[in-house]
Amino acid sequence: MRKKWMALGLAGLLAVSMPVTSLASALTLSEQECLEEETVSELTEEEEIAEEAEEISENSQEDEQVTDDVEISDTWEEGEPAAQLYQEEESLVQGRNTMETAQSVTFGKKVSGSISESESKKYYLFTLPSSGKVSMSVFTQYTKYLPTHVRILDSSGEELWNESTYSFSGDGTSTINHALDLTKGTYYFLFDTNRDSGTYNFTLNFTSAGETFTETENGNNNTMATADAVSLGTTYKGQIAENDHADYYRFTLPSSGKLDVHMVTEINWMTNFNIIDSQGNSIWDEVLYEEGTENKSIDLTKGTYYFYVENNHNTGNYQFKLAFTSANESFSESGDGNNNSMQTADAINLNVVYRGQIARNDRKDFYKFTLTNTSSVRFSATSWLDNVTYGVYNEAGQEIWSEGFHLKDDNTGTNYSYKNLSLKAGTYYLYVGEGTYTGNYSIKVAVNVPTVTLKRVAAVDAHSIQVTWNQATGATGYRVYRKTASTGWTGIGDTTATSYTDTNAVPGQYYYYTVKAYVGSALSSSYKSSVKICTTIGTPTLTGLTKTTNSGLKLSWNKVAGASGYYVYRKVPGGSWTKLKGQTAATYTDTSVQVGTTYAYTVRAAVNMGGKQYLSGYNKTGLSGSPDLATPKLTSLVKTGSNTLRLTWEKVPQASGYYVYRKVPGGSWTKLKGQTATTYTDTTVKAGTTYTYTVRAALNKGSKQYLSSYDKTGLSAKP
């Protein structure tokens, strides 16, 4: 097997007295000091084990022969190669106890054992169900008080921790109480000694770290490539362990905004929290020098980032939460920003407010605007960060104006800035930048436009209102706004004239109107006045109530502008208004009336709009009248004999009877007879005389009789 030869100084060496015959090749001290490490070829593990077994077998008889003669001395005699003796003796006991034959231990249960020069290593196996803290309590008692090592190895045999036991007491005892943070997995607890023997006992206990993501061996998220994905607004727990010194987490911001980082560490010295971008560039870091809690805010652009925790000094548990608030930027920005130069400037419109953000990885923003005319321009900005700088440049990149070092108001936390500039027609660039701090801001570039003074607002009809105003000097057009008591201002139309008619007003609804002027695309930021008005439906004007020849009454009225139709109402003395009919015409004939009864009539106009119907007022008195009996219609007058004539007529509704009248040329009408029939035969006529006849209908109602009109021409004939 491979042996390492070394010269040791006198201090701390333990020598063994052996017969010179067993050291035929012993060297003098001066020669030993000049020795270098012997170089031999590497052997496989199987070859080493075989060589050890062979060497043990060869030397076993010699050991037995010299055991009685060997005494352990506390001094080293000159000329004895103590280091060589130590190395050889150690090689004799290797392989007595191995990782493969390690005894498994249970947490919380005491394990006892012994160790000797012939069995100088004892392995124990334990498994962690998750990452966490292993606490150990170790008691040892050795005979020679030589240093004995307690070690923890990982599953591959790599040492993670060790501590030597020294006894300063007279009884050779010592204790170790220690805790170790480890990842999930299998480990080995090892006792080994340097030529000493004794007993020991130990107890292992385990407390889980409660990690959100399981980690094994040397860790699973130690790089950007293996980072665990985390969500915003969620708390995560992790652990820095003896075999895992860094954890990476990946998160994505859906837009630019503020990242609030909440950090808690149970590590008592220098826990490093870091944020890097997707290219691995460092953006932010924070060191917590002791256990505790810390909250920080970082402004970042949209994109994917990595949050990582590391500690190269101590181990322990930590937790964190990443919360996000969007900056609501008008233009999306990612990486190191998208509008960091005049060439990549975002185009903005005049008189519009835009929102932006100065971030850790985006320190400046450019915006482009165009003026079609020489104009007075007002720049205004509100920011929520200190030391912000603004500037305006022309197309050639020449600075026209700049202003910096604006600080937030201590009370409001905001920073206001404005500037009036006179600029010629052309394209300009607005710059927003920062020297030290980050945060959100809003900007607006407005052309100074004159305000408008209203002259008159009046209702045109049931759903039309006309607004007029004075001309504003320099304005190229006007925008009319309307609102109600429950809604805000809404633009309803643009015009270059000084009047506008709103044809979409709802009858009976109150409206407010105002007007803003604009120059090119720049709209006035304020208005001077507004007017409140209510649209109404005009009340129909009744023009007449006439009797019809068929015992009816005919009502007439004037049309109402904007009306969709009309409703006719009727009542009798002592009664109430009753709706008769809805119609679009401006006249109505009532044939359902009774002769001898007085009727009153009125009308309301109606407007149908948006699925609803709106009614006008009405004439509360109305027009009154009574119908007449219909005039009987004469149908024939025929000769029925040498001295007879027979008259016939149509029956009249409601008539109780009829009166027949006759006259001769040059005479007047003479009542002949009253009857109920609709024919009459006159037997009192004389031959050669011309007779003319007519009829009146009669209605007997109570104590009154009502007579109809009559055909004034009548029918004439000779018998």
Secondary structure, 3 states (H helix, E strand, C coil): CCCCCCCCCCCCCCEECCCHHHHCCCCCHHHHHCCCCCCCCCCCHHHHHHHHHHHHHHHHHHHHHHHHHCCEECCCCCCCCHHHHHHHHHHHHCCCCCHHHCEECCCCCEEEEEECCCCCEEEEEEEECCCEEEEEEEEEEECCCCCEEEEEEECCCCEEEEEEECCCCCCCEEEEEEEEEECEEEEEEEEEECCCCEEEEEEEEEEECCCCCCCECCCCCCCCCCCEECCCCCEEEEEEECCECEEEEEEEECCCEEEEEEEEECCCCCEEEEEEECCCCEEEEEEECCCEEEEEEEEECEEEEEEEEECCCCCEEEEEEEEEEECCCCCCCECCCCCCCCCCCEECCCCCCEEEEEECCECEEEEEEEECCCEEEEEEEEECCCCEEEEEEECCCCEEEEEEEECCCCCCCCEEEEEEEEECCEEEEEEEEECCCCEEEEEEEEECCCCCCEEEEEEEECCEEEEEECCCCCCCEEEEEEECCCCCCEEEEEECCCEEEECCCCCCCEEEEEEEEEECCEECCCCCCCEEEECCCCCCCEEEEEECCCCCEEEEECCCCCCCEEEEEEECCCCCCEEEEEECCCEEEECCCCCCCCEEEEEEEEEEECCEEEECCCCCCCEEECCCCCCCCEEEEEEEECCEEEEEECCCCCCCEEEEEEECCCCCCEEEEEECCCEEEECCCCCCCCEEEEEEEEEEECCEEEECCCCCCCEEECC
